[in-house]
Every structure is written in C-alpha cells, then in structure tokens.
Amino acid sequence: MKLNERGLLIVISGPSGVGKGTVRRALFEMTGHDLVYSVSMTTRAPRPGEIDGVDYYFVSKETFLERIKNNQFLEWAEFVGNYYGTPLDKVEEQLDQGKEVVLEIEVEGALQVRRQMKDAVFIFIVPPGKKALYERLRERGTDTPEMIEKRMRKAESEFLLAHKYDYIVVNDEVHNAADRIMAIIRAEHAKTERTIHNYIKMLGE
C-alpha cells in the first residue's frame, strides 16, 4: 500500500558545471519510477523542432507578465530579454496525480521555489572538488577562460548556500549520483510527516 499518494517535487540544483542535467538524464533512464520533467514557460520564440508543451510552454510577454502579477510561477527569471519560469499550476496538477516532478534549476531559482513549496525535496549537486569543477567547465569548450573564472567565483559563493538544501549529492560518477537521488526519493515517501495521515486512516478501516 502506498501511504503517500501525492507526488513529490524534487528540485535538483547546484552551480553551473556540476552536471545537473547529466545526472537528471541518468535518473530518467532508470526503470521503475514515475518521474516527470517539469516543463518551463518562456516568452522566446520556438526554435526549429521545438514543440509547445514538450520543450517549453511558449507564451507572449503579456501573458507571462500577467502570470507573474498573479503569483502563478514557482520561480522565474529574465535572461537576454526573454522570460523563463516554472508554472505553478502545471506542477500542482502533476503532483496531485501522484507524479514525481523533477525540476532542474540554478541556485537562485531553487531558493525561490523553497519559499513557496515547503514540502519539496531540495537536492544540491556538488563536484568532488573545485579542481574537478574547473576541469568540467574547461572541457565543455563553451566558455572563455575569463567566463570560466567568473563561473568559478559564482560557484564558490553558491557552495555556501548548501545548508538551505535537504540533501547534498556528490557527482563523482553520474550513475552513482542518480542512484543516490533515487534512494532519497524513496526515503522521502516513507517520511512520517508525509504518511501519518493515511496510516491513521488505514488503521481505522
């Protein structure tokens, strides 16, 4: 019997370059789960091949700003003239269906979510060391040396925010990190605070 019928919001976060996306993809490749990826909303135009509702929810700037005004985002940010955000109604709908909703976002966005979703599970992904992070950023080949240094400085300040998360997972090896996250999800479902109401109800039947 499943004592916790409502799904969990799992927030996977951490500094740039720690491998959040890679770990999230490995997590979804595992079998025997009910994970769904939280689709973001954006005001930017769709790129070739992108599908509305799959890659993003594409909306007008006016619609997005109206949703901000009505507090309909878990988190949102503006980047290079476009807005991006996590629609609250879509997440709630999936949680009510018992889905495990995975949100992969930067640290600033995760802290926004924390203020709204107190029962979400916050997982901070960290590299095995600063040297490993530097090498990962360098090997991506997408940043100049100056940008890598900037990302490293930002990462050092974000590491100090780890205490705001529920769990810290070291991404030493991708599949190991994914296994740890899956173990966290299973343990969270058994937490007394999530299951006690249904347990007491079961005893009375």
N, C-alpha and C positions, 0 to 999 in steps of 0.2 A: 504493500500500500504506500502511495506517495503522500506523505504528510504535508508537504509544502506544494500546493497546487499552482501557486503563482510563480511565474518565471523570475529569473534574476537578471538584473542589469549588471554586466561585467565590463568595467572600464579598464582597458589596457592602455597604459600611458608611460611616459618617460621621455628623456631628452632625445633630440634628433640624433640619429645614427646608432641607437641601441638595438635596433632590429625589431621594433614593434610590429611592423607589417609582416615581416618574415615569420615571426612567432605566431601571429594571428592566423596566417595562412596554414601553417603547420597544425594549428589547433583545429581548424576546419577540416583538415584532411583526415583527422582521426574518426573512427567509427563509433557508433553507439551514443550519439549525442543529439541534442535538439537545439543546436546553436543557429542563430540567425545574425547576420551582419546588419548593423544599423546604417541605413542609407541616409546620407546628408542631403540638405536642401541648399541650393545655390542660385544666385542671380546671373551667373555667367552662362553664355550660350553653350549648347551641347557641342561636343567635338564629334567628328565623324565616327560613327559606330556606337556612340553612347546612347543608352536607352533610358527614357524617363521612368523613374521608379525603380530602376535597377542600378544604374551607376550613380545617379543623383535624382532628386526631385527638382526639376528646373522650373523656376518661377520668376515673375517680374520683380524688379526692385521695389515697386509699390506694395506688392503682396508680402514680400519679405519684411519690409519696414512695419507693415501693419501687424504682422505676427510678432515682431519684437515688442511693439506697443502693447500687445495683448498678452505678453509673457508666455508665448507658445513655443519657445525654444528651451531646450535643456542647456545649451551653450551656443554661442555664435561669435563670429569674428569677421572683420573686413580685411581683405587681402588684395592688394593691387586693384582697387576699385570695385571688386566684387565681394558679395557677402556669402558666407558659408555658415550653416548651423545644423543642429540636431533637432528635428521636430519632435516635440514632447508627445503629441497625440499619437504619432506612429509608434513610438517606443512603448507607451502605455497599452496600446492595442495589442502589441505582441506579448507583453508581459502578462496581460490578462488571459491570453491564450496558452500560457504556460511555457512560452519560449524563453530560451536563454539568449538575451540580446547583448551582443558584443559591440562595444564602442571603442574604437582605436583612435585616440586623440592626443594632442600635445598637452603638456603640463597645465598651461593656463586654462585650457578648455576643461580639463578634468576637475580643476578646482571650482569652476563654475558649476559643473554637474554636482559636485559634492554638496554645494549649498542647497540644491533643490531635491536631490534624491538621497536621503539619509540612509536608506536600506540597500543602496547599490554596493557592489563589491569592487574596491579600488585596488588595482594591481600595478605596482611600479616596476617597470623593466629596467634593469641596470646591466652594464657590461661587466666583465670580470675585472676590469681595471681601466684607468684613464688611458693608458697606452693602447689597450685594445680598442677603445672608442676612437682614438685618433686614427688608428690604422683602418678602421671600418670607414670612417669619413673620407680618408685619403683614397681608399680602394674603390669607393663609389665613382670617383672620377667626375663628379658633377660640380664640385666647388673649387674655387681658387684657394691657394694657401691662406690668404687673408680671411676668406669666408670660413675656412676650417677653424682657424684660430678664434674667430668670433663665435662659432658654434660651440667650441670647447669652453670658452668663458661662460657662455649661457648655460651649458650643461653643468658646470661646476656650481652655479647658483641654484639650478634646479635640483641637483642631488640633495641639497639641504632641505628640500621640501618633502623628502621621502616619508617623514613622520606623519604627513597628512593622509597617507595611504594605509590600507588594511594589510597589504602583503607586499613584500619585496621579492622579486624573482630575478635571479642572475641568469642572463642569457649567455651561458658559457657554451652551450650546444643547443641548437634550435629545438630539436625534438625533446630534449630533457626539459627545456623551459616550458614547452607545450604540455608535457606530462604533468609538471608541477601545477600549471594553471588548471588543468582538468581535475586534479586532485582537490584543489581549492574549491572549485565549483561544487563538487560532490559533497565536500565537508560543509560548505555553506548551507546546502539544502537540509542538512541534519541539525543545524543550529537550533537550540531550544526556542529562542525568540521567534524563529520563523515557523516552528512546527507545533508549539504548545497548544495553540487554539484548536487545531484539528485533532491533536492527540486526545485532548479532554473530550472533544465531541465524539471521538471514536469510542472512548471508554463508556460513554452513556448510551451507546447503541445496543 
